[in-house]
C-alpha cells in the first residue's frame, strides 16, 4: 500500500470493467440473451432485440456480441447520417444500436432511418442488434411499418438479476480488482444491495475505494459502508 494518512482518499483511477463475452456471468436472468450472442450468425431472422430494465446488462451483451460480429455501432448521430445520406457502397456485416427505443422516441427522421436500416439488413443479408428498455411491441413509434418490422424481430428479455447472478457478478468484479473476500460478505451484500448489475459495479467500486483509503482488507464494516453509499472514510 502507498504511504498515506489513514484518512487520505486514494486517487479515483478509472477501472472500467471488462465487457467481452468471456466476462459475461451467466444466470437464469440473462441465459437466453447470452445464447443469442453465442448463436450469431445463425439467427433465424436478421434483426434481434434485447430488452430489459436499467442496469440489466444490455450494453455488456451488445459489446460481447460486437466482439463476434464486428458491427458498426450507431448512435443518434449515426442514424441521422443514414437518414441524410443512405448507405456506403461497402456496408459493414452488421449494425448495433444501444438504447434504440430511447433514440427514436419522438423523432420521425430517426424512425425512418431505423426502418431503412432494418429493410437494408434484410435485403443485404446483414444482421442488426437493438437494445432497449421496453419490449418491441411497446416502443414509442409512430410508423405502422416500423412497428411491424420490430415485432417481427427476435426479441429476448433480460429479467432482473437473481441472487445467483448478482453473486457471480460481485465475485467477478472483485476478482478483476484482485480481491478475494469471504463468501459470507458476498451473501451479506447480495441480500441488501439494489437489484441490478449496474449497482453491483458501483458497489464494488466503493468497496475498492474504502479498502484502499483505510488500508485494510475488505471487512464487514467496509461492505456495510459501501452499501450505504459511503465513498471514503466515515
Residue pairs with C-beta under 8 A, 6 or more apart in sequence:
1 212
1 215
2 10
4 10
4 215
6 214
6 215
6 233
7 213
7 232
7 233
8 213
9 209
9 213
9 231
9 232
9 233
10 209
10 212
10 213
12 209
15 176
15 177
15 205
15 208
17 23
17 173
17 176
17 201
18 176
19 59
19 60
19 63
19 64
20 63
20 64
20 67
21 37
21 38
21 64
21 65
21 67
21 68
23 60
23 64
23 172
24 30
24 34
24 37
24 57
24 60
24 61
24 64
25 165
25 168
25 169
25 172
26 34
26 165
26 168
27 161
27 162
27 164
27 165
27 168
28 159
28 162
28 164
28 165
29 56
29 158
29 159
29 160
29 161
29 162
29 165
30 56
30 57
30 61
30 158
30 159
30 161
30 165
32 156
32 157
33 50
33 57
33 61
33 156
33 157
33 158
34 61
34 64
36 43
36 48
36 50
36 65
36 154
36 156
37 61
37 64
37 65
37 68
40 65
40 68
40 69
40 127
41 69
41 127
43 127
43 154
44 154
45 152
45 153
45 154
46 118
46 121
46 122
46 125
46 126
46 127
46 128
47 118
47 121
47 122
47 127
47 128
47 129
47 130
47 149
47 150
47 152
47 153
47 154
48 127
48 128
48 129
48 130
48 153
48 154
48 155
48 156
49 100
49 129
49 130
49 131
49 132
49 136
49 150
49 153
49 154
49 155
49 156
50 58
50 61
50 62
50 129
50 130
50 131
50 132
50 155
50 156
50 157
50 158
51 58
51 101
51 131
51 132
51 133
51 134
51 135
51 136
51 155
51 156
51 157
51 158
52 58
52 133
52 157
52 158
52 159
52 160
53 133
53 158
53 160
53 196
54 133
54 196
54 198
55 194
55 196
55 197
55 198
55 199
56 158
56 159
56 160
56 161
56 196
56 197
57 158
57 161
57 197
58 98
58 99
58 131
58 132
58 158
59 98
59 131
60 197
61 131
61 158
62 73
62 96
62 98
62 129
62 131
65 71
65 96
65 129
66 73
66 96
69 93
69 94
69 96
69 127
69 129
70 92
70 93
70 94
71 92
71 93
71 94
71 95
71 96
71 127
71 128
71 129
72 78
72 91
72 92
72 94
72 95
72 96
73 95
73 96
73 97
73 98
74 82
74 95
74 96
74 97
74 117
75 97
75 98
75 103
76 103
76 107
76 110
79 97
79 103
79 104
79 109
79 110
79 113
79 114
79 117
80 109
80 110
80 113
82 113
82 116
82 117
83 109
83 110
83 112
83 113
83 116
86 116
87 120
91 120
91 124
91 126
92 126
93 126
93 127
94 126
94 127
94 128
94 129
95 117
95 121
95 126
95 127
95 128
95 129
96 128
96 129
96 130
97 103
97 114
97 128
97 129
97 130
97 131
98 131
99 131
99 132
99 133
100 114
100 130
100 131
100 132
100 139
101 132
101 133
101 134
101 139
101 140
102 132
102 133
103 110
104 110
104 111
104 114
104 139
104 140
104 141
105 140
106 140
108 142
111 141
111 142
111 143
111 146
112 143
112 146
114 146
115 143
115 145
115 146
115 149
117 128
118 128
118 146
118 149
118 150
118 153
119 149
120 126
121 127
121 128
130 150
130 153
132 139
135 155
135 157
136 150
136 151
136 153
136 155
137 147
137 150
137 151
139 147
139 150
141 147
141 150
160 195
160 196
161 169
161 195
161 196
161 197
161 200
163 190
163 191
165 197
166 190
166 193
166 195
166 197
166 200
167 186
167 187
167 190
169 197
169 200
170 186
170 189
170 190
170 200
170 203
170 204
171 186
173 200
173 201
173 204
174 180
174 181
174 204
174 207
174 218
177 204
177 208
179 207
179 208
179 211
179 218
181 217
181 218
181 223
185 218
185 219
185 220
185 223
188 220
188 223
188 224
189 203
189 223
189 226
189 227
192 227
193 199
193 200
193 203
193 227
203 226
203 227
206 225
206 226
206 229
206 230
206 231
207 218
207 222
207 223
207 226
209 231
209 232
210 222
210 225
210 226
210 230
210 231
210 232
210 233
211 217
211 218
211 222
213 232
213 233
214 222
214 233
216 222
225 234
